[in-house]
Amino acid sequence: VSQVNLTVTTFTLWANNSGGSANITFTLEVLEPKAEISYGIEEFTLVNGISRGLIIPVIEGGVPASWSIEPALPAGLIFANGYIVGIPMADLTTTTFTVYANNSGGTAFATFTLTIDQPTYFARYPVTRIVLDVNETLEPLEPLYYFGTNREPTWSISPELPAGMF
């Protein structure tokens, strides 16, 4: 059992006895075992701009010499040596990714799905108690946004505002 890799090498084997000698040549190449990879969890869900991704491969067999992933990860996530790290900066519908690990023994691959959800909107008004006299004009109040200020949320209010307010 070989415990090291070996590039293609030609060997000569000699057999000698009192009747003479004979030889034979052969070539031998020892490849590294193909890596076996998996991600343990098959489905990951992150939140855009909030969740920190740390997706770690489980590697058995040989050591990968190079890695690749298809399709490309969304902005904010980095792929390095099978690891996926970072904070996503874009929403992503459920997408299947394939990771390839290559070495002299061959190519192994693993798949997982990734979903990046839009963050929950949080909004509040700078003033939480408003007292008006009849026919007094209220200056428009702009909400303060938390998470997702670049998106347009759908607004509703309960109970209904008094007549003349919208």
N, C-alpha and C positions, 0 to 999 in steps of 0.2 A: 504494500500500500504506500503510494507516494504521498509525502506530506508537503511537497513544494511543487510549484509550477516549473515546467521545462519547455523551452522553445524546441522546435524540431531539431533533433540531434541524431546523427548516424553513429551507431555502435557496431563494433566488430567483435564477434564472439569466436574464440579459438578453442578448439578441442585437440589436445595433444596426448599421444601415447607412444609406445615403442614402435608402432607401425607407421607413424607419421603424424601429420597434423592436418586439420581441416578448419575452415572458417566460414562464417556466414555474417552478412551485414544486415542490419535492420535499422529503421528510423523509429524514433519514439518522440511523442509530444505529450506532455502532461498539462491538461487544461485545468484551470481553477474550477471548482464546482459552481454551477449556475446558482445565483442568489435566488432565494425564495422570499418574496415580500408580501406583506399584507398590512392592513391598517387597523385590524381588530374591530373597529366600528365601521359600518358601511355607509352610514348617513350622518352628515354633519350639518348643523344649522347655526349660522352666525347672524348678528344684527349689524347692519351697515353703520360704520362709524363708532360702534360701541364695543362689540365683542372682540376679544383678542383671540385670534386663531392659533392653535398649537396642535397640529396634526402630525403624529409621529409614526413612522413605519416600523413594523416588526420585521427584522431581517434574519433569515436562517440560511445555512449553506455558505456559499462563497460571498466574497466582499465585492459589492458593485464598484466598478471603475468609473462609470458615468451614469447619469440620471437624466431623464426627460419626462415632461408631462404634456398631455394633450387633453383638451384645448388649453390655451393660456389662462392663467389665473386672473381674476379681476384685480383692478387697481387696489393697492394696499396690502395684498398678500404676496409673499415671496416664497419661491420654491428653491430649496437648497439641500442637496444630498438626501432627497426623499422627504424632508421635513417641509411642512407648509406653516408659515408663521406670519404674523402681522395683524393689522386691523383693516378689514375690508372697507373700501371707500365707494362702493357701488352696490346696488341691489342686484340679485341674481336669482332667476327662477331655478328650480331644481335641475342641476346639470351633472352629468356623469363625467368624471375625470379618470384618465388612465395614466398611471405612472409606470415608467419603464426603468428597469435596473439592468445594466449591461456589464459584462466582464468577458474574459476569454472563454468561459464555459457556455456562454449564450446570453439570451435576454429573458428576463422574467418580467411580469407585469402584474399590477393590482389595480382594481377600480374602487371608487367610492363616489358617493353623490354629495354635492354641496349646495346648500340653499342659503342665500343671504337675504334676510328679511329687511324691510324698511323699518326704521325705528318707530316706536310709538311717539305720537306727538304729545307734548306737554305744553300747555300755554296757561298764562295767568295774566291778569290785568294789574297794572301798577297800583290801582286804587281798588280796594275790595268792598268799601261801603260808600254809597253815593246817596246824598240827600238833596232833592231838588224841590223848589217851590213850583206851583202850577205856572205854566208858561215860561219857566226858566229854561234856557238852552244849555244842553250838555255838549261840551266839546267832544269830538270823536275820541274814543279810547282805543289805542292800538295795543293788542296783546303782546306780551313778552313771550318769545318762543324758546323752547328747549328742545334740541334735537330736531333735525329736519327743517331748518328755517328756509331752505331753498325749495321747498315743496309747498303745494297748495292743499291744505287740509279741507275736509268737508266739515262745515260748522253747523251746530244746532244749539238750541237753548231751551231750557225747561225751568219753570213754566214760561208761557208767552209773555213778552214784554207788554207794558201798558200801551194804550192807544197813543199814537204819535211817535213812538220809538221803534227803531228797526235795527 
